[in-house]
């Protein structure tokens, strides 16, 4: 009886040591993520940790803000941008590894309002029956640039410019709409894809340049196998299914 109890105790201790060893072997990387990809990135990071045991610590912001942080030495390993320009610039300026850039998703914008009757289509913009229209800063956020392109294509930008309120990122832009600070706004499809209610107009992609979102391995992580594994995972089918679920097009 005593031997049985002793054996059980040894087995429990061994299992605890194995568990501790698995945790000790786990690695951690830091990933800078464009704000529009927040929800999808969280799900992908969770699946990555489930599959590999390694952890991706995510930091969110506008692509322009994140690039500034990277250029100033922020300790990121991977950059998931909302455009193609900044990852390529990162390579050119020596902040990212040559040959590591790829498109992980293609984004879409939606004109959205909590008011179920406000957004009916492009005529909502030409009618202008609202006080404030939220967009992301077009200088730092590609989704904001796409919103401006859309308004210019519809020839309503000049009339609507006095009504525009700018968020620092698409996340803040969404908050302007969700809080009622602006009656409507151009947001990312991924931000509202699971929401019912309100009114929305999915903007035809012919009205703005494709929002191809590129990922890149940063120079500081050029020899970091966990960072490389994360990028490989991002290109795989498990991450691809999450990307699909949030309304993005898949990359290459």
VOBA-1610 file (N, C-alpha, C; in pm, whole numbers, padded with zeros to 5 digits, always signed):
BEGIN
Unk+00084-00121+00000Unk+00000+00000+00000Unk+00086+00125+00000Unk+00189+00121+00086Unk+00278+00236+00091Unk+00353+00254-00039Unk+00393+00140-00099Unk+00466+00147-00226Unk+00375+00205-00335Unk+00247+00166-00329Unk+00153+00220-00428Unk+00140+00369-00415Unk+00130+00416-00290Unk+00119+00561-00268Unk+00247+00632-00310Unk+00360+00569-00280Unk+00489+00628-00319Unk+00499+00638-00470Unk+00456+00528-00537Unk+00461+00531-00684Unk+00373+00640-00741Unk+00255+00657-00683Unk+00165+00763-00730Unk+00225+00900-00710Unk+00291+00918-00594Unk+00354+01047-00565Unk+00465+01076-00664Unk+00544+00971-00695Unk+00653+00989-00792Unk+00597+01024-00929Unk+00486+00958-00967Unk+00425+00986-01097Unk+00375+01130-01105Unk+00312+01176-00996Unk+00262+01315-00993Unk+00377+01413-01003Unk+00484+01388-00926Unk+00600+01476-00930Unk+00662+01478-01068Unk+00668+01360-01132Unk+00726+01353-01267Unk+00643+01433-01365Unk+00509+01420-01353Unk+00423+01494-01446Unk+00437+01644-01426Unk+00456+01686-01301Unk+00475+01829-01273Unk+00604+01878-01334Unk+00708+01797-01325Unk+00837+01836-01381Unk+00829+01844-01533Unk+00756+01748-01592Unk+00739+01752-01737Unk+00665+01879-01778Unk+00559+01911-01701Unk+00485+02033-01732Unk+00570+02156-01719Unk+00654+02160-01614Unk+00742+02275-01594Unk+00845+02282-01706Unk+00890+02165-01749Unk+00989+02164-01857Unk+00931+02217-01986Unk+00804+02180-02014Unk+00739+02229-02136Unk+00727+02379-02133Unk+00692+02435-02015Unk+00680+02580-02003Unk+00816+02647-02020Unk+00917+02583-01961Unk+01051+02641-01968Unk+01102+02643-02112Unk+01057+02542-02193Unk+01103+02534-02331Unk+01028+02630-02423Unk+00915+02684-02376Unk+00835+02773-02459Unk+00911+02904-02484Unk+00893+02958-02604Unk+00958+03083-02641Unk+00852+03192-02659Unk+00897+03315-02656Unk+00807+03431-02666Unk+00863+03530-02766Unk+00775+03580-02852Unk+00814+03683-02948Unk+00719+03801-02935Unk+00763+03916-02984Unk+00680+04037-02981Unk+00641+04074-03124Unk+00512+04095-03143Unk+00459+04121-03277Unk+00386+04255-03279Unk+00426+04343-03369Unk+00358+04471-03390Unk+00248+04449-03494Unk+00124+04481-03457Unk+00009+04446-03540Unk-00074+04570-03573Unk-00105+04589-03701Unk-00194+04698-03742Unk-00329+04681-03674Unk-00387+04793-03631Unk-00506+04790-03546Unk-00624+04718-03609Unk-00640+04725-03741Unk-00754+04660-03805Unk-00752+04510-03785Unk-00633+04453-03761Unk-00617+04308-03753Unk-00622+04258-03609Unk-00666+04343-03517Unk-00661+04311-03374Unk-00728+04178-03340Unk-00855+04164-03374Unk-00930+04045-03334Unk-00874+03920-03400Unk-00845+03929-03528Unk-00790+03813-03599Unk-00654+03774-03543Unk-00570+03874-03513Unk-00436+03846-03461Unk-00444+03777-03325Unk-00537+03818-03242Unk-00553+03754-03111Unk-00588+03607-03127Unk-00678+03577-03220Unk-00717+03439-03243Unk-00601+03358-03302Unk-00528+03419-03394Unk-00414+03350-03455Unk-00306+03323-03351Unk-00278+03422-03266Unk-00177+03404-03161Unk-00218+03293-03065Unk-00346+03286-03032Unk-00394+03181-02943Unk-00378+03043-03007Unk-00411+03034-03134Unk-00396+02906-03205Unk-00249+02869-03219Unk-00164+02967-03245Unk-00019+02943-03255Unk+00035+02887-03124Unk-00009+02946-03012Unk+00038+02897-02882Unk-00016+02756-02855Unk-00140+02733-02894Unk-00199+02600-02874Unk-00122+02494-02952Unk-00083+02527-03074Unk-00017+02429-03162Unk+00131+02411-03128Unk+00199+02523-03098Unk+00345+02518-03082Unk+00393+02527-02939Unk+00309+02581-02850Unk+00353+02607-02713Unk+00425+02739-02698Unk+00455+02805-02808Unk+00523+02935-02805Unk+00421+03048-02803Unk+00464+03163-02753Unk+00370+03274-02731Unk+00408+03395-02814Unk+00308+03453-02879Unk+00326+03578-02952Unk+00259+03689-02872Unk+00338+03783-02824Unk+00287+03898-02749Unk+00257+04009-02849Unk+00132+04053-02852Unk+00086+04145-02955Unk+00078+04289-02905Unk+00122+04383-02990Unk+00107+04526-02964Unk+00035+04586-03084Unk-00068+04668-03059Unk-00153+04719-03167Unk-00139+04870-03184Unk-00156+04916-03307Unk-00153+05058-03335Unk-00170+05081-03484Unk-00169+05206-03526Unk-00174+05233-03669Unk-00041+05191-03731Unk-00045+05158-03857Unk+00076+05114-03925Unk+00186+05219-03919Unk+00148+05345-03937Unk+00248+05452-03932Unk+00309+05467-03794Unk+00226+05459-03691Unk+00277+05470-03554Unk+00371+05355-03521Unk+00333+05234-03561Unk+00416+05117-03533Unk+00549+05126-03607Unk+00544+05175-03731Unk+00669+05186-03807Unk+00763+05286-03739Unk+00707+05395-03690Unk+00790+05493-03619Unk+00857+05428-03498Unk+00781+05349-03423Unk+00837+05281-03307Unk+00948+05184-03348Unk+00926+05111-03456Unk+01028+05017-03505Unk+01154+05091-03545Unk+01137+05202-03615Unk+01253+05279-03661Unk+01330+05342-03545Unk+01263+05353-03431Unk+01328+05410-03311Unk+01380+05302-03216Unk+01376+05177-03262Unk+01437+05070-03185Unk+01345+04990-03096Unk+01214+05002-03114Unk+01121+04922-03032Unk+01153+04774-03052Unk+01150+04696-02945Unk+01197+04557-02952Unk+01094+04459-03008Unk+01050+04482-03132Unk+00959+04389-03197Unk+01037+04287-03280Unk+00976+04173-03301Unk+01037+04068-03384Unk+00970+04057-03520Unk+00840+04085-03523Unk+00760+04070-03644Unk+00670+04192-03657Unk+00647+04235-03782Unk+00562+04351-03809Unk+00452+04307-03905Unk+00326+04318-03861Unk+00210+04293-03946Unk+00147+04428-03977Unk+00175+04480-04094Unk+00131+04613-04134Unk-00006+04606-04200Unk-00065+04723-04224Unk-00191+04732-04297Unk-00168+04781-04439Unk-00043+04783-04481Unk-00010+04821-04617Unk+00112+04743-04664Unk+00158+04773-04783Unk+00278+04712-04836Unk+00398+04806-04829Unk+00368+04935-04818Unk+00475+05034-04825Unk+00569+05027-04705Unk+00514+05018-04584Unk+00601+05023-04466Unk+00690+04899-04452Unk+00639+04777-04473Unk+00730+04663-04467Unk+00844+04673-04570Unk+00810+04720-04690Unk+00914+04735-04791Unk+01014+04842-04750Unk+00963+04951-04693Unk+01049+05057-04643Unk+01139+05005-04531Unk+01082+04920-04446Unk+01160+04862-04336Unk+01278+04781-04390Unk+01255+04709-04497Unk+01364+04632-04559Unk+01469+04728-04616Unk+01423+04829-04689Unk+01514+04924-04753Unk+01598+05000-04651Unk+01539+05028-04534Unk+01611+05107-04434Unk+01685+05020-04332Unk+01685+04889-04356Unk+01764+04800-04272Unk+01697+04754-04144Unk+01566+04780-04129Unk+01495+04738-04008Unk+01435+04598-04021Unk+01431+04545-04143Unk+01367+04415-04166Unk+01453+04330-04258Unk+01432+04200-04248Unk+01514+04104-04322Unk+01474+04098-04469Unk+01573+04105-04555Unk+01552+04095-04700Unk+01488+03960-04732Unk+01386+03963-04818Unk+01323+03840-04862Unk+01218+03784-04770Unk+01185+03856-04663Unk+01089+03803-04566Unk+00948+03862-04581Unk+00930+03956-04673Unk+00800+04022-04688Unk+00702+03933-04763Unk+00579+03927-04714Unk+00472+03860-04789Unk+00338+03920-04747Unk+00238+03904-04833Unk+00103+03954-04804Unk+00027+03849-04726Unk-00018+03884-04606Unk-00089+03788-04522Unk-00240+03804-04529Unk-00289+03920-04573Unk-00434+03944-04580Unk-00461+04065-04668Unk-00584+04072-04717Unk-00629+04189-04793Unk-00755+04242-04725Unk-00750+04368-04684Unk-00858+04425-04605Unk-00967+04492-04688Unk-01079+04517-04622Unk-01193+04581-04687Unk-01252+04686-04592Unk-01304+04795-04648Unk-01366+04898-04565Unk-01518+04896-04581Unk-01584+04945-04475Unk-01729+04949-04471Unk-01770+05084-04412Unk-01871+05146-04470Unk-01933+05264-04408Unk-02036+05211-04309Unk-02022+05250-04181Unk-02100+05185-04076Unk-02159+05287-03979Unk-02279+05257-03930Unk-02345+05340-03829Unk-02424+05252-03734Unk-02434+05295-03609Unk-02521+05226-03514Unk-02669+05247-03549Unk-02699+05357-03615Unk-02835+05390-03656Unk-02876+05294-03768Unk-02979+05213-03747Unk-03017+05114-03850Unk-03071+05175-03978Unk-03101+05304-03975Unk-03160+05367-04093Unk-03067+05466-04163Unk-02950+05490-04107Unk-02868+05599-04161Unk-02795+05560-04288Unk-02726+05447-04289Unk-02644+05409-04404Unk-02726+05323-04499Unk-02746+05375-04620Unk-02823+05302-04722Unk-02740+05272-04847Unk-02624+05334-04857Unk-02540+05315-04974Unk-02457+05439-04997Unk-02402+05454-05116Unk-02317+05570-05142Unk-02393+05701-05133Unk-02527+05693-05152Unk-02608+05816-05143Unk-02606+05875-05003Unk-02576+05794-04903Unk-02563+05846-04766Unk-02458+05954-04760Unk-02349+05935-04833Unk-02240+06033-04835Unk-02278+06157-04913Unk-02343+06140-05026Unk-02380+06257-05108Unk-02492+06337-05042Unk-02582+06269-04970Unk-02689+06341-04900Unk-02633+06421-04782Unk-02535+06367-04712Unk-02468+06439-04604Unk-02556+06471-04484Unk-02655+06386-04455Unk-02747+06413-04344Unk-02691+06362-04211Unk-02577+06414-04175Unk-02511+06377-04050Unk-02414+06489-04013Unk-02372+06489-03888Unk-02282+06594-03840Unk-02135+06553-03845Unk-02107+06425-03814Unk-01968+06380-03806Unk-01949+06245-03872Unk-01842+06237-03949Unk-01804+06114-04019Unk-01662+06078-03974Unk-01646+05960-03915Unk-01515+05920-03862Unk-01434+05844-03967Unk-01306+05879-03975Unk-01212+05804-04057Unk-01081+05792-03979Unk-01000+05694-04014Unk-00867+05686-03957Unk-00776+05787-04025Unk-00675+05832-03955Unk-00579+05929-04010Unk-00520+05875-04139Unk-00547+05937-04252Unk-00499+05882-04380Unk-00347+05888-04396Unk-00281+05968-04313Unk-00135+05977-04322Unk-00066+05857-04256Unk-00131+05798-04158Unk-00067+05688-04085Unk-00142+05557-04094Unk-00268+05560-04135Unk-00351+05440-04138Unk-00402+05413-04280Unk-00363+05303-04342Unk-00408+05272-04478Unk-00560+05267-04494Unk-00631+05228-04388Unk-00776+05225-04398Unk-00833+05367-04406Unk-00765+05462-04346Unk-00804+05601-04360Unk-00778+05652-04500Unk-00664+05612-04556Unk-00632+05651-04694Unk-00736+05594-04790Unk-00780+05471-04765Unk-00883+05410-04849Unk-01015+05486-04838Unk-01047+05534-04719Unk-01170+05612-04700Unk-01165+05741-04780Unk-01051+05809-04777Unk-01035+05933-04853Unk-01045+05904-05003Unk-00980+05796-05048Unk-00989+05758-05190Unk-01134+05736-05230Unk-01210+05670-05145Unk-01350+05643-05174Unk-01429+05771-05190Unk-01411+05863-05096Unk-01484+05990-05103Unk-01444+06072-05225Unk-01317+06069-05258Unk-01272+06142-05378Unk-01329+06078-05505Unk-01332+05944-05507Unk-01387+05875-05624Unk-01535+05907-05643Unk-01606+05928-05533Unk-01748+05963-05539Unk-01772+06113-05548Unk-01661+06189-05550Unk-01667+06335-05563Unk-01746+06401-05449Unk-01727+06349-05328Unk-01795+06407-05213Unk-01696+06455-05106Unk-01567+06437-05132Unk-01467+06466-05028Unk-01471+06612-04985Unk-01473+06704-05080Unk-01468+06847-05046Unk-01588+06888-04961Unk-01705+06834-04993Unk-01826+06868-04917Unk-01823+06808-04777Unk-01760+06690-04763Unk-01761+06620-04634Unk-01641+06653-04545Unk-01540+06713-04602Unk-01417+06737-04524Unk-01443+06810-04391Unk-01530+06911-04387Unk-01555+06979-04258Unk-01620+06888-04153Unk-01679+06777-04194Unk-01747+06687-04101Unk-01659+06572-04053Unk-01537+06563-04105Unk-01452+06449-04075Unk-01390+06462-03936Unk-01391+06350-03864Unk-01315+06339-03739Unk-01220+06221-03757Unk-01095+06242-03718Unk-00993+06142-03745Unk-00952+06067-03618Unk-00948+05935-03631Unk-00891+05853-03526Unk-00744+05828-03554Unk-00666+05807-03451Unk-00524+05777-03472Unk-00504+05644-03542Unk-00600+05554-03525Unk-00596+05422-03589Unk-00739+05383-03623Unk-00753+05273-03696Unk-00888+05227-03729Unk-00961+05180-03603Unk-00886+05138-03501Unk-00949+05098-03375Unk-01016+05218-03308Unk-00947+05331-03304Unk-01005+05452-03245Unk-01120+05503-03330Unk-01107+05489-03462Unk-01215+05530-03552Unk-01343+05453-03521Unk-01329+05324-03503Unk-01445+05241-03468Unk-01505+05288-03335Unk-01420+05321-03239Unk-01470+05366-03109Unk-01551+05495-03121Unk-01511+05584-03212Unk-01587+05706-03235Unk-01731+05671-03275Unk-01745+05571-03362Unk-01878+05532-03408Unk-01952+05455-03299Unk-01883+05361-03235Unk-01947+05277-03133Unk-01994+05358-03013Unk-01924+05467-02983Unk-01961+05551-02868Unk-02064+05658-02904Unk-02090+05675-03033Unk-02183+05779-03076Unk-02119+05915-03095Unk-01985+05922-03082Unk-01917+06050-03103Unk-01926+06094-03249Unk-01941+05997-03338Unk-01967+06025-03479Unk-02083+05935-03521Unk-02174+05989-03602Unk-02290+05911-03642Unk-02255+05792-03729Unk-02146+05806-03805Unk-02105+05698-03894Unk-01956+05709-03920Unk-01902+05607-03980Unk-01758+05610-04008Unk-01717+05499-04102Unk-01600+05517-04161Unk-01540+05413-04243Unk-01455+05325-04151Unk-01498+05199-04135Unk-01428+05106-04047Unk-01384+04984-04128Unk-01308+04897-04064Unk-01266+04773-04128Unk-01380+04672-04119Unk-01401+04597-04225Unk-01504+04493-04223Unk-01483+04398-04106Unk-01358+04367-04075Unk-01327+04273-03968Unk-01380+04319-03833Unk-01394+04451-03815Unk-01439+04504-03686Unk-01587+04482-03660Unk-01665+04463-03766Unk-01811+04454-03748Unk-01868+04326-03807Unk-01783+04237-03854Unk-01833+04120-03927Unk-01921+04031-03841Unk-01897+04030-03710Unk-01977+03946-03620Unk-02090+04022-03552Unk-02111+04147-03590Unk-02211+04230-03523Unk-02341+04236-03602Unk-02450+04227-03529Unk-02581+04247-03588Unk-02626+04391-03559Unk-02726+04436-03631Unk-02782+04568-03605Unk-02703+04677-03674Unk-02751+04799-03656Unk-02689+04913-03723Unk-02718+04908-03871Unk-02643+04987-03947Unk-02655+04987-04092Unk-02516+05000-04151Unk-02497+04944-04269Unk-02363+04941-04327Unk-02369+04936-04479Unk-02263+04985-04538Unk-02246+04976-04683Unk-02105+04924-04710Unk-02093+04800-04754Unk-01960+04750-04792Unk-01912+04827-04915Unk-01805+04900-04901Unk-01758+04988-05009Unk-01703+04903-05124Unk-01752+04924-05246Unk-01698+04849-05360Unk-01546+04869-05371Unk-01475+04760-05390Unk-01330+04769-05392Unk-01276+04841-05515Unk-01365+04871-05610Unk-01324+04950-05726Unk-01301+05096-05689Unk-01348+05138-05568Unk-01338+05278-05529Unk-01210+05311-05452Unk-01131+05210-05417Unk-01006+05236-05345Unk-00904+05130-05381Unk-00778+05166-05364Unk-00672+05070-05394Unk-00681+04951-05300Unk-00647+04832-05348Unk-00652+04714-05261Unk-00569+04736-05134Unk-00625+04699-05021Unk-00553+04712-04894Unk-00478+04581-04869Unk-00370+04564-04943Unk-00287+04445-04925Unk-00199+04467-04802Unk-00209+04377-04706Unk-00141+04392-04578Unk-00022+04296-04573Unk+00097+04352-04558Unk+00219+04271-04562Unk+00278+04249-04424Unk+00339+04133-04409Unk+00412+04097-04288Unk+00561+04093-04321Unk+00643+04116-04218Unk+00788+04113-04240Unk+00858+04073-04110Unk+00969+04003-04126Unk+01054+03965-04013Unk+01153+04078-03988Unk+01158+04128-03867Unk+01246+04240-03837Unk+01390+04193-03816Unk+01483+04282-03841Unk+01625+04247-03841Unk+01670+04188-03709Unk+01618+04241-03600Unk+01658+04193-03467Unk+01621+04047-03446Unk+01527+03996-03526Unk+01482+03858-03513Unk+01523+03773-03633Unk+01624+03819-03705Unk+01665+03748-03827Unk+01703+03603-03800Unk+01753+03575-03680Unk+01793+03438-03644Unk+01700+03377-03539Unk+01583+03437-03522Unk+01489+03390-03421Unk+01394+03287-03485Unk+01412+03161-03451Unk+01334+03055-03513Unk+01185+03064-03476Unk+01155+03111-03356Unk+01016+03124-03315Unk+00944+03229-03399Unk+01012+03341-03426Unk+00954+03444-03512Unk+00930+03391-03653Unk+01026+03313-03702Unk+01009+03253-03835Unk+00895+03153-03835Unk+00884+03078-03727Unk+00774+02982-03716Unk+00639+03053-03715Unk+00632+03168-03646Unk+00506+03243-03641Unk+00467+03289-03781Unk+00563+03339-03857Unk+00532+03385-03992Unk+00491+03268-04082Unk+00554+03154-04064Unk+00513+03035-04140Unk+00371+02994-04103Unk+00342+03002-03974Unk+00207+02969-03926Unk+00104+03065-03985Unk+00141+03193-03993Unk+00051+03295-04048Unk+00015+03265-04193Unk+00105+03198-04265Unk+00081+03166-04405Unk+00007+03034-04422Unk-00011+02961-04313Unk-00071+02829-04320Unk-00223+02831-04316Unk-00280+02712-04328Unk-00425+02701-04340Unk-00498+02732-04210Unk-00438+02698-04095Unk-00507+02725-03969Unk-00526+02875-03948Unk-00421+02952-03975Unk-00435+03098-03967Unk-00523+03148-04080Unk-00514+03085-04197Unk-00594+03126-04312Unk-00744+03115-04285Unk-00783+03013-04212Unk-00924+02997-04179Unk-00972+03110-04088Unk-00885+03154-03998Unk-00920+03267-03911Unk-00928+03395-03994Unk-00834+03414-04084Unk-00835+03531-04173Unk-00964+03535-04254Unk-01005+03419-04306Unk-01132+03411-04381Unk-01249+03452-04292Unk-01250+03402-04169Unk-01364+03425-04080Unk-01386+03573-04050Unk-01276+03650-04051Unk-01288+03793-04022Unk-01309+03878-04148Unk-01336+03813-04260Unk-01374+03887-04379Unk-01261+03938-04465Unk-01139+03897-04436Unk-01025+03937-04518Unk-01009+03842-04636Unk-00945+03893-04741Unk-00895+03804-04844Unk-00763+03748-04799Unk-00731+03629-04838Unk-00602+03569-04802Unk-00491+03629-04887Unk-00371+03627-04831Unk-00256+03679-04903Unk-00192+03573-04990Unk-00059+03586-05006Unk+00011+03491-05090Unk+00096+03395-05008
//
